[in-house]
Amino acid sequence: MAGVPQPDPTAEPEARDVGTGSGAHAAHAPAEAAALTVPDSPDPDRADDPGLSTHDRLLVHLLGARTLLLGATRRARVTGWLWPLAVTLLGGVLRFWQLGRPHELVFDETYYVKQAYSLLVQGYEGQWAEGANDLFVAGDDSALRLAPEYVVHPPVGKLLIALGMQLGGGFESSTAWRLASAVAGTLAVLMVARIGRRLFASTALGTVAGLLMAVDGEAIVHSRTGLLDNFVMVFALAAFGALLLDRDQARRRLASRTAAVLDSGAALDLGPGLGWRWWRFAAAVLLGLCVGTKWSGLYFIAVFGLLSVAWDATARRSVGVRSWALAALVKDAVPAGVVVVGTAALTYLASWWSWFTHPGAYQRQWAVEHPGEGVGWLPPALRSLWHYHQQMWHFHTTLTSEHAYQAHPLGWIVQWRPTSFYYPKSVSTLTGEAAQQACGSDACSQAITSLGNPVLWWLGAASLLFAVVWLLVRRDWRAGAVLSGVVAGWLPWFAYAHRTIFTFYSIAFTPWVVLALVLVLALLVQSRDPVQRRRGIVVATAVVVVVVAVSAFFYPIWTAWVVPYDVWHLHMWSPSWI
């Protein structure tokens, strides 16, 4: 058809290199939600197929036939939920089974669980008297004081922990301390499965991604402890999923509106506007909540924002917009910047509502007590909050106290120095009959080690290197997508390598390590060569079986089983893990 752009060989080639399908060709429908019916032809992925309308030709080029056919039948839509839900159920069992073990404050739960409880009963984080941990574990909150405590993380994650305590039976229950984390971690399995399904246009591959997330050690440990980093991961992952949905929706709109322009004979110029983007707005809210949990979420805003605009730019180039860079800047980047940054900032500010509404909160009255100081043009409450944030920033950039498990970020990707969350002397010092009763041996161990499944992470590290090469050579948008979470969640920590930082921070980008590995598997099993495809299925099956088996082996040291010392030591594959 004259005037219809043909596929650009430099623009997202994998959008064309997708699966096949068949069916009767439908006449072009101008509605944005119009479904594509793939024509009978040797290769329905060809965007220059004469049997396709302008709209459908653009849609195939922008999204690919495999994506368009992903939910084409009722069976596909049902299985697209059933299989992800099945692996989510497995993930839930691994996270919720004996969630309250141990009935002790594990690692940084000593901060976040008690702060969450203080938020629940006082509306702000109060100080705790000496010996508070033992009293708290015993169900006694008398050590909580009205005096505010200086805390260095925003409130969202702690508010969620507090909600879990409220719904889970109160602070007396260690299960309640971890309930919100377990729910969040279980939802993360479902999100990874559904995101993988959309990213790789395959329910099977999405299910594999969800399964790997379900059995990973970092994901399991963080889902079973009341720390903040699991919520950072979940909010970032949900935002990523929202942006994937936005990508598909925006491209459907672009195909429909561009086809209307081309079919009318009008000039395309900068291309049509895409209207209000609800999924992008939702992503901005989620990113605001991510930052409202830990400031490390800021990097996800930056990286995901650039990624989303890059998707818009390549889409405009693909439909034939000559000045696609200018068009993306004017019609996509500027509105996206205003919406994403503005919405995330307002969401973050709103997350401090409890601090604003409680005069006794830390530094809440600073502006009143220090007239004329600080940022004078701000209202007193915001001036106090800004001063508080300056103190928080100073803490985060100057913390250098030594810790036995601090780790340089270079080693995180291979889990070189995992963090020991829990290894009580009350168990490791047992001897004689007491040890025999506890673990059936002369010496016992009980551990919670924040260690990712080593096979998954080692293969994931290699897959990330491959993804970088694949992105540069083939410009596969999926490679850029799986790299984005790692860029946002891992690389910024190299600037803070002088600080006291830990491998367990890697939970923030764990889903994208999983997705990088599944990308490699996808390239193998989705090959057009039937021999290569069969080999790919064998390799993928072997990888999944080995990863699941390794997770079963390591599960006791992720979940505080009391085991013989020799069994624990058998899991220490490297001296750096001890």
C-alpha positions as CSV (number, residue, x, y, z in Angstrom):
1,M,0.0,0.0,0.0
2,A,1.5,3.3,-1.0
3,G,2.6,5.6,1.8
4,V,2.7,2.8,4.4
5,P,6.2,2.5,6.0
6,Q,8.0,-0.8,5.6
7,P,9.9,-2.4,8.4
8,D,13.1,-0.6,9.3
9,P,15.9,-3.2,9.4
10,T,17.6,-1.2,12.2
11,A,14.6,-0.9,14.4
12,E,13.9,-3.6,17.0
13,P,14.3,-6.6,14.7
14,E,12.9,-9.0,17.2
15,A,9.5,-7.3,16.8
16,R,9.4,-9.1,13.5
17,D,11.4,-12.3,14.5
18,V,8.5,-13.9,16.4
19,G,6.2,-16.9,16.0
20,T,3.7,-17.8,13.4
21,G,-0.1,-18.2,13.3
22,S,-2.9,-18.5,10.9
23,G,-6.4,-17.3,10.3
24,A,-8.6,-15.3,8.1
25,H,-7.7,-11.7,7.5
26,A,-10.0,-9.1,9.0
27,A,-10.7,-5.7,7.4
28,H,-9.1,-2.8,9.1
29,A,-10.9,-1.4,12.1
30,P,-10.0,2.0,13.3
31,A,-10.8,1.4,17.0
32,E,-7.6,1.4,19.1
33,A,-8.5,-2.0,20.7
34,A,-9.1,-3.6,17.3
35,A,-7.7,-7.2,17.4
36,L,-5.4,-8.5,14.7
37,T,-6.4,-11.6,12.8
38,V,-3.3,-13.0,11.2
39,P,-3.7,-13.8,7.5
40,D,-3.1,-17.1,5.8
41,S,0.4,-16.7,4.4
42,P,3.8,-18.4,4.6
43,D,5.1,-15.9,7.1
44,P,2.4,-13.9,9.0
45,D,5.1,-11.9,10.8
46,R,5.9,-10.1,7.6
47,A,4.8,-6.5,8.0
48,D,4.8,-6.1,4.2
49,D,2.3,-8.9,3.6
50,P,-0.2,-7.5,1.0
51,G,-3.0,-9.2,2.8
52,L,-2.7,-6.9,5.8
53,S,-4.4,-3.6,6.3
54,T,-2.4,-0.5,7.2
55,H,-3.4,-0.8,10.8
56,D,-2.5,-4.5,11.0
57,R,0.7,-4.1,9.2
58,L,1.8,-1.5,11.6
59,L,0.6,-3.5,14.6
60,V,2.6,-6.6,13.5
61,H,5.7,-4.5,13.0
62,L,5.3,-2.8,16.4
63,L,4.4,-5.7,18.5
64,G,5.0,-8.9,16.6
65,A,2.5,-11.7,15.8
66,R,3.5,-13.9,18.7
67,T,2.6,-11.1,21.1
68,L,-0.6,-10.3,19.3
69,L,-1.6,-14.0,19.4
70,L,-0.6,-14.5,23.1
71,G,-4.2,-14.2,24.3
72,A,-6.0,-14.9,21.1
73,T,-8.1,-17.8,22.4
74,R,-9.9,-18.4,25.7
75,R,-7.7,-21.4,26.4
76,A,-4.6,-19.2,26.0
77,R,-6.0,-16.5,28.3
78,V,-6.9,-19.1,31.0
79,T,-3.6,-20.9,30.9
80,G,-1.9,-17.5,30.9
81,W,-3.2,-17.2,34.4
82,L,-3.3,-20.8,35.6
83,W,0.3,-21.6,35.2
84,P,1.6,-18.4,36.7
85,L,-0.8,-19.0,39.6
86,A,0.5,-22.5,40.0
87,V,4.1,-21.4,40.5
88,T,2.9,-18.6,42.7
89,L,1.2,-21.2,44.9
90,L,4.6,-23.0,45.2
91,G,6.3,-19.7,46.0
92,G,3.7,-19.0,48.7
93,V,4.2,-22.4,50.3
94,L,8.0,-21.9,50.4
95,R,7.5,-18.4,52.0
96,F,4.6,-19.0,54.4
97,W,5.5,-22.5,55.7
98,Q,6.6,-21.9,59.4
99,L,7.0,-18.2,58.7
100,G,7.3,-17.4,62.4
101,R,10.5,-19.5,62.8
102,P,12.6,-18.3,64.5
103,H,10.6,-16.4,67.1
104,E,13.4,-13.8,67.4
105,L,14.2,-10.5,65.7
106,V,16.4,-11.5,62.7
107,F,19.2,-9.2,61.6
108,D,17.7,-5.7,60.8
109,E,14.3,-6.7,62.0
110,T,15.6,-5.3,65.2
111,Y,15.1,-1.9,63.6
112,Y,12.3,-2.2,61.1
113,V,9.8,-4.4,63.0
114,K,10.0,-2.3,66.1
115,Q,9.8,0.9,64.2
116,A,6.8,-0.5,62.3
117,Y,5.1,-1.3,65.6
118,S,5.9,2.2,66.9
119,L,4.3,3.6,63.8
120,L,1.3,1.4,64.4
121,V,0.7,2.5,68.0
122,Q,2.2,6.0,68.1
123,G,2.1,7.3,64.5
124,Y,5.8,7.8,64.5
125,E,9.0,5.9,65.3
126,G,9.7,6.1,69.1
127,Q,12.9,5.3,71.0
128,W,13.2,1.9,72.7
129,A,14.8,1.3,76.1
130,E,17.7,-1.0,76.7
131,G,16.8,-4.7,76.5
132,A,13.9,-3.9,74.2
133,N,14.5,-6.9,71.9
134,D,14.0,-9.5,74.6
135,L,10.9,-7.8,75.9
136,F,9.4,-7.3,72.4
137,V,10.0,-11.0,71.5
138,A,8.3,-12.0,74.8
139,G,5.2,-9.9,73.8
140,D,6.0,-6.9,76.1
141,D,6.0,-3.5,74.5
142,S,6.8,-1.5,77.7
143,A,10.3,-0.6,76.4
144,L,8.7,1.8,73.8
145,R,9.2,5.4,74.7
146,L,7.4,8.6,73.5
147,A,10.6,10.3,72.6
148,P,11.1,10.1,68.8
149,E,13.8,8.0,67.2
150,Y,16.2,9.2,64.5
151,V,15.5,6.8,61.6
152,V,17.1,7.0,58.2
153,H,14.6,5.4,55.8
154,P,11.2,6.6,54.6
155,P,8.0,5.1,56.1
156,V,6.3,3.0,53.4
157,G,8.0,-0.3,54.0
158,K,7.5,0.0,57.8
159,L,3.9,1.0,57.3
160,L,3.4,-2.2,55.4
161,I,5.1,-4.3,58.1
162,A,2.8,-2.5,60.6
163,L,-0.2,-3.5,58.5
164,G,0.9,-7.1,58.5
165,M,1.2,-7.0,62.3
166,Q,-2.3,-5.5,62.6
167,L,-3.8,-8.2,60.3
168,G,-1.7,-11.1,61.4
169,G,-2.4,-11.2,65.1
170,G,-0.4,-8.4,66.7
171,F,3.2,-7.8,67.6
172,E,3.3,-10.9,69.8
173,S,3.4,-13.1,66.7
174,S,6.6,-13.4,64.7
175,T,4.5,-14.6,61.8
176,A,2.8,-11.2,61.9
177,W,6.1,-9.4,61.8
178,R,6.9,-11.0,58.4
179,L,3.4,-11.3,57.0
180,A,3.6,-8.3,54.7
181,S,7.0,-9.4,53.4
182,A,5.7,-12.9,52.7
183,V,2.7,-11.5,50.8
184,A,4.8,-9.1,48.8
185,G,7.3,-11.9,48.0
186,T,4.6,-14.2,46.8
187,L,3.0,-11.5,44.6
188,A,6.5,-10.9,43.1
189,V,6.5,-14.5,41.9
190,L,3.1,-13.9,40.1
191,M,4.4,-10.6,38.7
192,V,7.6,-12.2,37.3
193,A,5.6,-15.0,35.7
194,R,3.2,-12.5,34.0
195,I,5.9,-10.1,33.1
196,G,7.9,-12.9,31.6
197,R,4.9,-14.1,29.7
198,R,4.4,-10.6,28.1
199,L,8.1,-10.0,27.6
200,F,8.8,-13.3,25.8
201,A,5.3,-13.7,24.4
202,S,5.1,-17.2,25.9
203,T,3.1,-18.5,28.8
204,A,5.6,-21.4,29.2
205,L,8.6,-19.1,29.5
206,G,6.7,-16.8,31.8
207,T,6.0,-19.7,34.0
208,V,9.6,-20.7,34.0
209,A,10.6,-17.2,35.1
210,G,8.0,-17.4,37.9
211,L,9.3,-20.8,39.0
212,L,12.9,-19.5,39.2
213,M,11.8,-16.6,41.2
214,A,9.7,-18.8,43.5
215,V,12.7,-21.0,44.4
216,D,15.5,-18.4,44.6
217,G,17.2,-18.0,47.9
218,E,17.4,-14.2,48.0
219,A,13.7,-14.0,47.2
220,I,12.8,-16.6,49.8
221,V,14.9,-15.2,52.6
222,H,13.6,-11.7,52.1
223,S,10.0,-12.9,51.9
224,R,10.5,-14.5,55.3
225,T,12.1,-11.6,57.2
226,G,10.7,-8.1,58.0
227,L,13.2,-6.0,56.2
228,L,12.6,-3.2,53.7
229,D,14.5,-4.3,50.6
230,N,11.9,-6.8,49.5
231,F,9.3,-4.0,49.2
232,V,11.8,-2.0,47.1
233,M,12.0,-4.9,44.7
234,V,8.2,-5.5,44.6
235,F,7.4,-1.8,43.9
236,A,10.1,-1.6,41.3
237,L,8.9,-4.8,39.7
238,A,5.3,-3.7,39.7
239,A,6.3,-0.4,38.0
240,F,8.3,-2.3,35.4
241,G,5.2,-4.5,34.7
242,A,3.1,-1.4,34.4
243,L,5.5,0.1,31.9
244,L,5.4,-3.1,29.8
245,L,1.6,-2.8,29.7
246,D,2.0,0.9,28.8
247,R,4.4,-0.1,26.0
248,D,1.9,-2.4,24.4
249,Q,-1.0,0.0,24.9
250,A,0.9,2.9,23.4
251,R,2.0,0.9,20.4
252,R,-1.6,-0.2,19.7
253,R,-2.7,3.5,19.9
254,L,0.2,4.5,17.7
255,A,-0.7,1.8,15.1
256,S,-4.4,2.8,15.1
257,R,-3.8,6.6,14.9
258,T,-1.0,6.4,12.4
259,A,-3.0,4.1,10.1
260,A,-5.9,6.7,10.2
261,V,-3.5,9.4,9.2
262,L,-1.8,7.4,6.4
263,D,-5.1,6.1,5.0
264,S,-6.5,9.6,4.8
265,G,-3.5,10.7,2.7
266,A,-2.4,13.3,5.3
267,A,1.3,13.9,6.2
268,L,2.5,12.0,9.2
269,D,4.8,14.8,10.4
270,L,5.8,14.1,14.1
271,G,3.1,11.4,14.3
272,P,0.0,11.3,16.5
273,G,-0.2,12.0,20.2
274,L,-0.8,9.0,22.4
275,G,-3.1,10.6,25.0
276,W,-3.1,10.1,28.7
277,R,-1.1,6.9,29.7
278,W,-2.7,5.4,32.7
279,W,-0.2,2.5,33.0
280,R,2.6,5.0,32.9
281,F,0.9,7.0,35.7
282,A,0.4,3.8,37.7
283,A,4.2,3.1,37.3
284,A,4.9,6.6,38.6
285,V,2.8,6.0,41.7
286,L,4.6,2.7,42.3
287,L,8.0,4.2,41.8
288,G,7.0,6.9,44.4
289,L,6.2,4.1,46.8
290,C,9.5,2.5,46.0
291,V,11.4,5.6,46.9
292,G,9.1,5.9,49.9
293,T,10.6,2.6,51.1
294,K,14.2,3.3,50.4
295,W,15.9,6.1,48.5
296,S,17.6,3.5,46.2
297,G,14.3,3.5,44.4
298,L,15.3,6.8,42.8
299,Y,17.5,5.0,40.4
300,F,14.6,3.0,39.1
301,I,12.7,6.2,38.3
302,A,15.6,7.4,36.2
303,V,16.3,4.2,34.4
304,F,12.7,3.1,33.8
305,G,11.8,6.6,32.7
306,L,14.5,6.6,30.0
307,L,13.6,3.1,29.0
308,S,10.0,4.0,28.5
309,V,10.8,7.0,26.4
310,A,13.3,4.9,24.3
311,W,10.5,2.5,23.6
312,D,8.3,5.4,22.4
313,A,11.1,6.8,20.2
314,T,11.8,3.4,18.5
315,A,8.0,3.0,17.9
316,R,7.8,6.3,16.2
317,R,10.8,5.5,14.0
318,S,9.3,2.1,13.2
319,V,6.0,3.6,11.8
320,G,7.9,6.0,9.6
321,V,8.2,9.3,11.5
322,R,11.1,11.0,9.9
323,S,12.0,13.3,12.8
324,W,11.4,10.5,15.3
325,A,13.9,11.8,17.9
326,L,12.2,15.3,17.9
327,A,8.8,13.7,18.0
328,A,9.7,11.5,20.9
329,L,11.1,14.4,22.8
330,V,8.1,16.7,22.2
331,K,5.3,14.2,22.3
332,D,6.7,11.6,24.7
333,A,9.7,12.6,26.8
334,V,8.5,15.9,28.1
335,P,5.0,14.7,29.1
336,A,6.5,11.5,30.6
337,G,9.0,13.5,32.6
338,V,6.3,15.8,34.0
339,V,4.0,12.9,34.8
340,V,6.5,10.4,36.1
341,V,8.7,12.7,38.2
342,G,5.8,14.8,39.4
343,T,3.6,11.9,40.3
344,A,6.4,10.0,42.0
345,A,7.4,13.1,44.0
346,L,3.9,13.7,45.2
347,T,3.4,10.1,46.1
348,Y,6.6,10.1,48.0
349,L,5.6,13.3,49.9
350,A,2.2,11.8,50.7
351,S,3.9,8.7,52.1
352,W,5.1,10.9,55.0
353,W,1.5,11.6,56.0
354,S,1.9,10.0,59.5
355,W,5.0,12.2,60.1
356,F,3.1,15.3,59.1
357,T,0.1,14.5,61.3
358,H,2.1,13.7,64.5
359,P,3.8,16.7,66.2
360,G,5.9,14.3,68.3
361,A,7.7,12.8,65.3
362,Y,11.4,13.2,64.9
363,Q,12.3,16.8,63.7
364,R,8.7,17.6,63.1
365,Q,9.0,20.8,65.0
366,W,12.4,21.8,63.8
367,A,11.3,24.8,61.8
368,V,9.3,26.2,64.7
369,E,12.3,25.7,67.0
370,H,14.7,27.2,64.5
371,P,13.0,30.3,62.9
372,G,14.9,31.8,60.0
373,E,17.0,28.7,59.4
374,G,16.9,26.2,56.6
375,V,15.0,26.8,53.3
376,G,13.1,29.9,54.3
377,W,10.6,30.0,51.4
378,L,9.1,26.6,52.4
379,P,6.2,26.2,54.8
380,P,7.4,25.2,58.3
381,A,6.4,21.5,57.9
382,L,8.2,21.1,54.6
383,R,11.2,23.0,56.0
384,S,11.4,20.6,58.9
385,L,11.1,17.6,56.5
386,W,13.8,19.0,54.2
387,H,16.2,19.5,57.2
388,Y,15.4,15.9,58.3
389,H,16.2,14.7,54.8
390,Q,19.6,16.5,54.9
391,Q,20.4,14.5,58.0
392,M,19.3,11.2,56.4
393,W,21.4,12.0,53.3
394,H,24.5,12.6,55.5
395,F,24.0,9.3,57.2
396,H,23.6,7.4,53.9
397,T,26.7,8.9,52.3
398,T,29.1,8.7,55.3
399,L,28.3,5.3,56.9
400,T,31.6,3.5,57.0
401,S,31.4,1.4,60.2
402,E,33.0,-2.0,59.7
403,H,30.8,-5.1,59.5
404,A,31.8,-8.7,59.1
405,Y,29.5,-9.3,56.1
406,Q,29.9,-6.0,54.2
407,A,30.6,-6.7,50.6
408,H,31.7,-4.9,47.5
409,P,29.0,-4.7,44.9
410,L,31.2,-6.4,42.2
411,G,30.7,-9.7,44.0
412,W,26.9,-9.4,44.5
413,I,26.1,-10.7,41.0
414,V,27.7,-14.0,41.8
415,Q,26.8,-14.0,45.5
416,W,30.4,-13.9,46.5
417,R,29.9,-12.7,50.1
418,P,26.3,-13.5,51.2
419,T,24.9,-12.0,54.3
420,S,24.4,-14.1,57.4
421,F,21.1,-13.0,58.9
422,Y,20.9,-15.5,61.7
423,Y,23.2,-18.0,63.3
424,P,22.4,-18.2,67.0
425,K,25.0,-19.3,69.5
426,S,22.2,-20.9,71.5
427,V,22.1,-23.6,68.9
428,S,25.7,-23.7,67.7
429,T,27.0,-24.2,71.3
430,L,24.8,-27.2,72.0
431,T,26.7,-30.3,73.0
432,G,26.1,-33.8,74.1
433,E,22.5,-34.9,74.7
434,A,21.1,-31.4,74.0
435,A,22.7,-31.4,70.6
436,Q,21.4,-35.0,69.9
437,Q,17.9,-34.0,70.8
438,A,18.1,-30.8,68.7
439,C,19.6,-32.2,65.5
440,G,20.6,-35.8,66.0
441,S,24.3,-35.0,66.0
442,D,27.1,-33.9,68.3
443,A,27.0,-30.3,66.9
444,C,24.2,-28.3,65.5
445,S,23.6,-25.2,63.3
446,Q,20.6,-23.0,62.6
447,A,21.1,-20.4,59.9
448,I,19.3,-17.9,57.7
449,T,21.8,-17.0,55.0
450,S,20.7,-14.4,52.4
451,L,22.2,-16.4,49.6
452,G,20.7,-16.6,46.1
453,N,20.5,-20.0,44.4
454,P,24.1,-20.2,43.3
455,V,23.4,-22.0,40.0
456,L,20.7,-19.5,39.1
457,W,22.9,-16.5,39.9
458,W,26.0,-17.8,38.2
459,L,24.0,-18.5,35.0
460,G,22.2,-15.2,35.5
461,A,25.5,-13.3,35.6
462,A,26.6,-15.0,32.4
463,S,23.2,-14.2,30.8
464,L,23.5,-10.6,31.7
465,L,26.8,-10.4,29.9
466,F,25.2,-12.1,26.9
467,A,22.2,-9.6,27.1
468,V,24.7,-6.7,26.8
469,V,26.2,-8.1,23.7
470,W,22.8,-9.1,22.3
471,L,21.5,-5.6,22.8
472,L,24.5,-4.0,21.1
473,V,24.5,-6.5,18.2
474,R,20.8,-7.2,17.6
475,R,19.2,-4.3,19.4
476,D,16.7,-6.6,20.9
477,W,14.4,-4.5,23.1
478,R,13.9,-7.5,25.5
479,A,17.6,-7.4,26.3
480,G,17.4,-3.7,27.2
481,A,14.4,-4.5,29.3
482,V,16.0,-7.2,31.4
483,L,19.2,-5.1,31.8
484,S,17.2,-2.1,33.0
485,G,16.4,-3.5,36.4
486,V,20.0,-4.5,37.0
487,V,21.3,-1.1,35.9
488,A,19.0,0.6,38.3
489,G,19.3,-1.8,41.2
490,W,23.0,-2.7,41.1
491,L,25.3,-0.3,39.2
492,P,24.6,2.8,41.4
493,W,26.0,1.0,44.4
494,F,29.5,1.1,42.9
495,A,29.5,4.8,43.7
496,Y,29.0,3.9,47.3
497,A,31.5,1.0,47.5
498,H,33.3,2.9,50.3
499,R,30.2,2.6,52.4
500,T,29.1,-0.3,54.6
501,I,26.9,-2.1,52.1
502,F,25.8,-5.7,51.7
503,T,25.1,-8.4,49.2
504,F,21.5,-8.8,50.4
505,Y,20.7,-5.4,48.6
506,S,20.8,-7.6,45.4
507,I,17.2,-8.6,46.2
508,A,16.2,-5.3,44.5
509,F,17.3,-6.6,41.1
510,T,16.8,-10.3,41.5
511,P,13.8,-10.5,39.1
512,W,15.9,-9.1,36.3
513,V,18.6,-11.6,36.9
514,V,15.9,-14.3,36.5
515,L,14.5,-12.6,33.4
516,A,18.0,-12.3,31.9
517,L,18.5,-16.1,32.2
518,V,15.0,-16.7,30.7
519,L,15.9,-14.4,27.8
520,V,18.7,-16.8,26.9
521,L,16.4,-19.8,27.2
522,A,13.8,-18.0,25.1
523,L,16.3,-17.5,22.3
524,L,17.0,-21.2,22.3
525,V,13.5,-22.6,22.5
526,Q,11.9,-20.0,20.1
527,S,14.4,-20.7,17.4
528,R,13.0,-21.1,13.9
529,D,15.3,-24.1,13.4
530,P,13.5,-27.2,14.7
531,V,16.7,-28.9,15.7
532,Q,17.9,-25.9,17.6
533,R,14.5,-25.6,19.2
534,R,14.6,-29.2,20.4
535,R,18.0,-28.7,21.8
536,G,16.9,-25.5,23.5
537,I,14.0,-27.3,25.2
538,V,16.4,-29.9,26.5
539,V,18.8,-27.2,27.8
540,A,16.0,-25.2,29.4
541,T,14.5,-28.3,31.1
542,A,18.0,-29.2,32.4
543,V,18.5,-25.7,33.8
544,V,15.1,-25.6,35.6
545,V,15.6,-29.1,37.1
546,V,19.1,-28.3,38.4
547,V,18.0,-24.9,39.8
548,V,15.0,-26.5,41.6
549,A,17.2,-29.3,43.0
550,V,19.8,-26.8,44.3
551,S,17.0,-24.8,45.9
552,A,15.7,-27.9,47.6
553,F,19.2,-28.5,48.9
554,F,19.7,-25.0,50.2
555,Y,16.2,-24.4,51.6
556,P,17.2,-25.5,55.2
557,I,19.8,-22.7,55.5
558,W,17.4,-20.1,54.1
559,T,14.7,-20.9,56.6
560,A,16.4,-21.6,59.9
561,W,16.1,-25.4,60.1
562,V,18.1,-26.9,63.0
563,V,20.5,-29.2,61.2
564,P,23.8,-31.0,62.1
565,Y,26.8,-28.8,61.8
566,D,28.3,-31.0,59.0
567,V,25.1,-30.5,57.0
568,W,25.3,-26.8,57.3
569,H,29.0,-26.8,56.4
570,L,28.2,-28.9,53.3
571,H,26.3,-25.8,52.0
572,M,29.3,-23.5,52.4
573,W,30.7,-24.0,48.9
574,S,33.1,-21.1,49.4
575,P,35.0,-19.8,52.4
576,S,33.6,-16.4,51.6
577,W,30.1,-17.8,52.4
578,I,31.0,-18.4,56.1
